[in-house]
Amino acid sequence: MILHLPLDDLMKTFSYDPDTGFIHDKNGSVKGTISLGYLVTWFEGKLYRNHRIAWALHHGISNFGVIDHVNMDRADNRISNLRQCTQSGNIANSPARISNTSGIKGVSWCKQTGKWNATITKDRKRMNLGRFDSIEEAAGVYAEAAKHHFGEFARLS
């Protein structure tokens, strides 16, 4: 998904400090309110996530896709913590779901077989990586698959 930002108007209204990640208005006030962990700012009647404003101002572009927070801190908008990616890469760089009971991303217990199941999802396609006697073995197989499919975006926990 590509969202067009009004770059010229943003540049007239805000400045961005790439070292702190803060967006400032022309009076020097820091802009942003926390919403779902993200810093967001109202601008011209629309709510924008600050990391998208930061990316646009820093790179001087208005059309771009998904922007990922490397360290998963949605409020850390330093340019060194932001990177462009695909939706699949963004999801790969997310922690294990809250509902995960094994504590290890991509690993679950299979009651029917009494084994640990490893799965991975890429581009909305779920792949079964196998069933294993130990949680460590399942975790290792998931880790290898994640590195193969997602590279630098692979998050293992």
QUIQUIMO-V550734 format. One record per helix or strand of 2 or more residues. SS is the DSSP state (h for helix, s for strand). FROM is the first residue (numbers start at 1). LEN is the number of residues. If there is no record, write none. Layout:
# QUIQUIMO-V550734
SS:FROM:LEN / SS:FROM:LEN
This chain:
# QUIQUIMO-V550734
s:3:2 / h:7:7 / s:14:3 / s:23:3 / s:30:2 / s:33:3 / s:38:6 / s:46:4 / h:50:10 / s:63:2 / s:66:4 / h:79:3 / s:82:4 / h:87:6 / s:107:4 / s:115:8 / s:125:8 / h:135:19
